[in-house]
Amino acid sequence: VASVVTPEADCLHSVMDVADDALHQILHALSAALLTDDHRPVQETASWVADVLRTRGADEMMLRELVEALTAAMRDYPLAGQLVTDHFAVPSR
């Protein structure tokens, strides 16, 4: 069965690929912050992720869902979860 590729589908795949890459970058930034007690990697990564997602056409809901998933995943790691909550704040509507 041949798949139909539409501009919307290409955009969705692009955004999903970026979100996947962003997840790895966020986890590296969290690791660096926890190892060094310097929160700048998380703060800078948060800004970068928001910019990349916006540039690739994602709406703020995708960032919100990413933050919610990360916060839930970090529930056993309260300091890491707090870093996500503090630096990946999604503007309220």
Number of C-alpha atoms within 10 A of each C-alpha: 3 4 5 6 8 9 8 9 11 11 14 15 12 16 21 16 13 16 20 12 12 20 16 11 18 22 16 15 22 25 15 16 18 16 10 10 10 13 16 14 18 26 19 13 20 23 12 15 20 19 12 16 20 15 11 17 12 20 13 16 10 16 20 16 12 17 21 15 11 18 20 12 12 16 12 10 11 11 13 21 18 14 19 22 15 12 17 23 12 14 7 6 4
